[in-house]
Amino acid sequence: MTVKSSLNKRVCWRVMLCVVCMLICPLTVFAQEKSAEQIDMTKRTKELKNLRWGMFICWSFSTFSGQEWTRNIKDINFFRATEVDTDQWAKTAKEAEMGYILFLAKHHDGFCLWDTKTTDRKVTKAPLGKDVLAELRKSCDKYGIKLALYFSEGEFDWRKPEKDEQVDKDAAMNGGGLNPELKKAQLKELLTEYGSFEYIWFDHAVGTGGLNHEETTAWCKKFQPACFIGYNHGDQTSADIRLGEMGRPGKLEDISSAGYMDKKVTKNNWKLAEFTYPILPPHQGGAMWFYSLPKHDNLVHPASKLFNDYQGAVKHENIFSIDVGPDYKGKIREVDVKVLQEVGKLIREQKDKKE
């Protein structure tokens, strides 16, 4: 074979390959778009309702500060955990007859519990050095538990001194840091690198981050169209799920049961109601949503209360997320494990009676 003949054949094959790619690629994109359009949201709503209840995991700077909101942390070594036991979290959820874990990916301080490429303010740069979300995904898959995400929309400017806290808070509520590209980049990472999520619990406590709720929903649906989106405050027109911070069981249209939700909301497209509160009862000092302080290690809501609210969730077709804060070693407190195991036992006994 001559060199010229060989070159001609090589060029011919390359041309044919390009033609095939041009024909296939549009079909692939079209197929993806069609699958997004054809998602049965009625079916998805039923799937979420069938999850019944789950464990809300809050683990971040506030675990170590003993305060609900932890500001002015410049050194990420403040997150001093060197251990984490995500298998214990998922195993406990399974024993409690839970369907999912709702995981705090990022709180208002901007500390990321996954190996983000957007900032060094992340857990893989802290002493723990592990991608906690990746570890949790493995544990959830191991125990057959679904996964959902909590994500703070905005961030405090932690570089400001304590005396400017109110000024900082006012600015955050008005703009939430005004960094929409950061918000989009972080959400894209979460939604494309860690598998599918049941829903995202967006916290509006320090603003939208510069990307409004309609834009945020559209951005998330671009990557996971079946993922439900919820906001605990602000515009609800694009939300799938009604969030109930410090809420209780109730009918979907009963806004008064939604906890911190803006009571003036009139226009929405909610398909499902969620409510949540901490497993820690009210107490003096320390955090509520995160691990509090060692002196509160024996404080916990009784299994009877959690079971009653679980029954209420089932009755009204809500989902119920009980907040549990892992301790300094990344483990759920023994007292919480025992209570959750007891609730699981009560749920199984109820099922046996019905059968």
C-alpha positions in Angstrom: 0.0 0.0 0.0 1.3 3.4 -0.9 1.7 6.2 1.6 -0.7 8.3 -0.4 -3.4 5.5 -0.3 -2.9 5.0 3.4 -3.4 8.7 4.1 -6.5 8.9 1.9 -8.1 6.0 3.8 -7.2 7.6 7.2 -8.8 10.9 6.1 -11.9 9.0 4.9 -12.3 7.2 8.2 -12.0 10.5 10.1 -14.6 12.1 7.9 -17.0 9.2 8.5 -16.4 9.3 12.2 -17.2 13.1 12.3 -20.4 12.5 10.3 -21.5 9.7 12.8 -20.8 12.0 15.8 -22.8 14.8 14.2 -25.7 12.5 13.8 -25.5 10.9 17.2 -24.8 13.9 19.4 -28.1 15.8 18.7 -30.0 12.6 19.3 -28.3 12.2 22.7 -29.1 15.7 23.7 -32.7 15.3 22.5 -33.0 12.1 24.5 -31.8 13.9 27.6 -34.2 16.7 27.1 -37.1 14.4 26.5 -36.4 12.4 29.6 -36.4 15.6 31.6 -39.8 16.6 30.1 -41.3 13.2 30.7 -40.6 13.0 34.4 -43.8 12.0 36.1 -44.0 14.5 39.0 -47.1 12.8 40.4 -45.1 9.6 40.6 -42.1 11.4 42.1 -44.3 13.0 44.7 -45.6 9.6 45.8 -42.0 8.3 45.9 -41.0 11.1 48.3 -44.1 10.7 50.5 -43.2 7.0 50.8 -39.9 7.9 52.4 -42.0 8.9 55.4 -39.2 10.3 57.6 -35.5 10.8 57.7 -32.5 12.0 59.6 -31.3 15.6 59.2 -27.5 15.7 59.8 -26.0 19.0 60.8 -22.3 18.9 61.3 -20.0 22.0 60.7 -18.2 24.8 62.5 -21.2 25.2 64.9 -20.6 21.7 66.2 -17.4 23.1 67.8 -18.5 26.6 68.7 -21.6 25.6 70.8 -23.5 28.4 68.9 -26.2 28.2 66.3 -24.5 30.6 63.9 -20.7 30.6 63.9 -19.0 33.7 62.4 -15.5 35.1 62.0 -13.8 31.7 61.6 -10.8 32.3 59.3 -8.8 29.1 60.2 -10.7 26.0 59.0 -8.8 24.0 61.6 -11.6 25.2 63.8 -13.4 22.2 62.4 -11.2 19.9 64.5 -12.8 16.6 63.9 -10.3 13.8 62.9 -13.0 11.0 62.7 -16.3 10.5 61.1 -18.7 7.5 61.1 -21.1 7.9 58.2 -21.9 4.1 58.5 -23.2 4.7 62.0 -25.5 7.5 60.6 -26.9 5.4 57.8 -27.2 2.2 60.0 -29.1 4.2 62.7 -31.4 5.6 60.0 -32.1 2.1 58.8 -32.8 0.9 62.3 -35.2 3.8 62.8 -37.2 2.8 59.6 -36.1 6.0 58.0 -36.2 6.4 54.2 -33.5 9.1 53.8 -30.8 11.3 55.3 -30.9 15.1 54.7 -27.3 16.2 54.9 -26.0 19.7 55.6 -23.6 20.4 52.7 -22.9 24.0 53.6 -24.0 26.3 56.4 -24.0 30.1 56.4 -20.3 30.3 57.2 -19.4 28.9 53.8 -17.6 25.8 55.1 -18.2 23.0 52.6 -18.6 19.4 53.7 -17.6 18.1 50.2 -14.4 18.3 48.2 -15.4 21.4 46.3 -13.1 23.0 43.7 -14.6 26.5 44.4 -12.9 27.3 47.7 -10.3 26.0 50.2 -12.8 26.6 52.9 -13.7 22.9 52.9 -13.5 19.7 54.9 -10.8 18.1 52.8 -8.5 21.0 53.8 -9.4 20.6 57.5 -7.8 18.0 59.8 -10.4 15.4 58.9 -9.2 15.5 55.3 -12.2 13.4 54.0 -15.0 14.2 51.6 -17.9 13.7 54.0 -20.6 13.8 51.4 -18.8 11.1 49.3 -18.4 8.9 52.4 -22.1 9.4 53.3 -23.1 8.5 49.7 -21.3 5.1 50.1 -22.9 4.5 53.5 -26.4 5.4 52.2 -26.0 3.0 49.3 -24.7 0.3 51.7 -27.8 0.5 53.9 -30.4 1.4 51.2 -31.0 4.9 52.4 -31.8 7.8 50.0 -30.0 11.1 50.2 -31.2 14.8 50.3 -29.2 18.0 50.7 -29.4 21.1 52.9 -27.6 24.1 51.3 -27.3 27.7 52.6 -28.0 30.0 49.7 -25.9 32.9 51.0 -22.8 33.3 53.2 -21.8 35.7 56.0 -18.7 37.7 55.3 -16.7 36.0 58.0 -13.8 38.5 57.6 -15.7 41.3 59.3 -15.2 42.0 63.0 -17.8 40.9 65.5 -18.9 44.5 66.1 -20.3 44.6 62.5 -22.5 41.6 63.0 -25.8 43.5 62.5 -24.5 45.4 59.5 -23.2 42.1 58.0 -26.5 40.4 58.7 -28.5 43.2 57.0 -26.3 43.2 54.0 -26.5 39.4 53.7 -30.3 39.4 53.9 -30.4 42.0 51.1 -28.0 40.3 48.8 -26.6 37.2 50.5 -23.1 37.8 49.4 -24.1 38.5 45.8 -22.0 35.7 44.3 -24.3 33.9 42.0 -21.5 32.2 40.0 -20.2 30.6 43.2 -23.7 29.4 44.1 -24.1 27.9 40.6 -20.7 26.3 40.6 -21.2 24.6 44.0 -24.7 23.4 43.1 -23.4 22.0 39.8 -20.7 20.0 41.6 -23.2 18.6 44.1 -25.7 17.7 41.5 -23.3 16.1 39.0 -20.6 14.4 41.1 -22.5 12.7 44.0 -25.4 10.8 42.4 -29.1 11.6 42.6 -30.7 13.5 45.5 -34.4 13.3 46.6 -34.6 17.1 47.3 -32.7 20.2 48.3 -33.5 22.1 51.4 -32.5 25.7 50.7 -31.9 27.9 53.7 -32.6 31.6 53.0 -31.3 32.8 56.4 -28.7 35.1 54.8 -30.3 35.8 51.5 -30.3 34.2 48.1 -26.6 34.5 47.3 -27.4 36.7 44.3 -29.4 34.0 42.4 -33.1 34.3 42.9 -35.3 31.3 43.6 -36.7 30.9 40.2 -33.2 30.9 38.7 -31.9 28.6 41.4 -34.7 26.0 40.7 -34.1 26.1 37.0 -30.3 25.7 37.5 -30.8 22.6 39.8 -33.4 21.1 37.4 -30.9 21.4 34.6 -28.8 18.7 36.2 -31.4 16.7 38.2 -34.9 17.4 36.9 -36.4 14.8 39.3 -34.9 16.4 42.4 -37.5 18.4 44.4 -36.6 21.9 45.4 -37.7 23.8 48.6 -37.0 27.1 50.2 -37.6 27.9 53.9 -38.4 31.6 53.1 -39.0 33.9 50.2 -40.5 33.3 46.8 -42.1 29.9 46.5 -43.5 30.0 43.0 -40.8 27.6 41.7 -40.6 25.3 44.8 -41.8 21.7 44.7 -41.8 21.1 48.4 -43.0 23.2 51.4 -40.4 23.3 54.1 -41.3 23.5 57.7 -38.5 24.7 60.0 -39.6 24.0 63.6 -42.8 22.7 62.0 -45.4 20.0 62.7 -47.6 17.6 60.8 -50.4 19.2 58.7 -52.2 19.5 55.5 -50.2 20.8 52.5 -52.3 24.0 52.3 -52.0 24.7 56.0 -49.2 27.3 55.8 -49.3 27.9 59.6 -47.8 24.5 60.1 -44.7 25.3 58.1 -42.6 26.8 60.9 -40.3 29.6 59.7 -42.1 29.9 56.3 -43.2 33.4 55.3 -46.9 33.4 56.3 -47.7 35.9 53.5 -46.9 33.4 50.8 -50.0 33.0 48.5 -48.7 31.7 45.2 -46.9 28.4 45.1 -46.7 25.1 43.3 -46.0 22.8 46.3 -46.6 19.1 45.8 -45.4 18.0 49.2 -44.9 19.2 52.7 -41.9 18.6 54.9 -41.3 19.5 58.5 -38.3 19.4 60.8 -37.1 20.2 64.3 -34.1 19.2 66.4 -34.0 16.0 68.5 -32.7 18.2 71.3 -35.5 19.8 73.4 -35.3 23.5 74.3 -32.4 24.3 76.7 -30.2 27.1 78.0 -27.0 27.8 76.1 -25.5 25.9 73.2 -26.8 25.1 69.8 -30.1 23.4 68.9 -29.6 22.2 65.4 -26.0 21.1 65.9 -24.3 19.1 68.6 -24.8 21.4 71.6 -22.4 21.0 74.6 -21.3 18.0 76.6 -23.5 19.1 79.5 -26.6 18.5 77.3 -25.6 14.9 76.3 -28.6 13.4 78.2 -31.2 15.8 76.7 -33.4 14.3 74.0 -37.0 14.3 72.9 -38.7 11.0 73.9 -39.4 8.3 71.4 -43.2 8.7 72.0 -43.1 12.3 70.7 -41.1 11.4 67.6 -43.4 8.5 66.9 -46.5 10.6 67.3 -45.1 13.1 64.8 -44.2 10.3 62.5 -47.8 9.1 62.6 -48.9 12.7 61.9 -46.6 12.8 58.9 -48.1 9.6 57.5 -51.6 10.8 58.1 -51.1 14.1 56.2 -48.7 12.6 53.7 -45.8 14.8 54.8 -42.2 13.8 55.3 -40.6 14.4 58.7 -36.9 15.2 59.0 -35.7 14.9 62.6 -32.5 16.9 63.1 -29.6 15.0 64.7 -26.2 16.7 65.3 -23.1 14.4 65.3 -20.6 15.1 68.0 -16.9 16.1 67.9 -15.9 12.6 66.6 -18.5 12.6 63.9 -20.8 10.1 65.7 -24.5 10.4 66.7 -24.9 10.6 70.4 -25.7 7.3 72.1 -28.9 8.8 73.6 -30.1 9.7 70.1 -29.3 6.3 68.7 -31.3 4.6 71.5 -34.3 6.9 71.0 -34.3 6.4 67.2 -34.0 2.7 67.5 -37.0 2.8 69.8 -39.0 4.7 67.2 -38.0 2.1 64.6 -39.3 -0.6 66.9 -42.7 1.2 67.4 -43.0 1.7 63.6 -42.4 -2.0 63.0 -44.9 -3.0 65.7 -47.5 -0.8 64.1 -46.9 -2.4 60.7 -47.2 -5.9 62.2 -50.5 -5.0 63.8 -51.9 -3.8 60.5 -50.7 -7.0 58.7 
